[in-house]
Amino acid sequence: MAARKTAKPQVKQCPTCKGTGEVSRPVRVGRKRRYAGEQSGICLGCLGSGEIPADD
């Protein structure tokens, strides 16, 4: 029997992180919540994969 090939699902780049899987978040410190810089974090839109499933 021949092996059956399965089609690879089509995926798109995540528009939030632009395919990197990471986004920058502002860091605020102190009682007055002053801006102290940025921190890299996981993209919640694609959960760090950088891809989202294409609409069928």
Residue pairs with C-beta under 8 A, 6 or more apart in sequence:
9 53
9 54
10 53
10 54
11 51
11 52
11 53
11 54
12 51
12 52
12 53
12 54
13 19
13 50
13 51
13 52
14 21
14 43
14 45
14 46
14 49
14 50
14 51
14 52
15 45
16 23
16 43
16 44
16 45
16 46
17 23
17 43
17 45
17 46
17 50
19 50
19 51
20 43
20 50
21 42
21 43
21 46
21 48
21 49
21 50
22 40
22 41
22 42
22 43
22 48
23 40
23 41
23 42
23 43
24 38
24 39
24 40
24 41
25 38
25 39
25 40
25 41
26 35
26 37
26 38
27 35
27 36
27 37
27 38
27 39
28 34
28 35
28 36
29 36
42 48
43 50
45 52
46 52
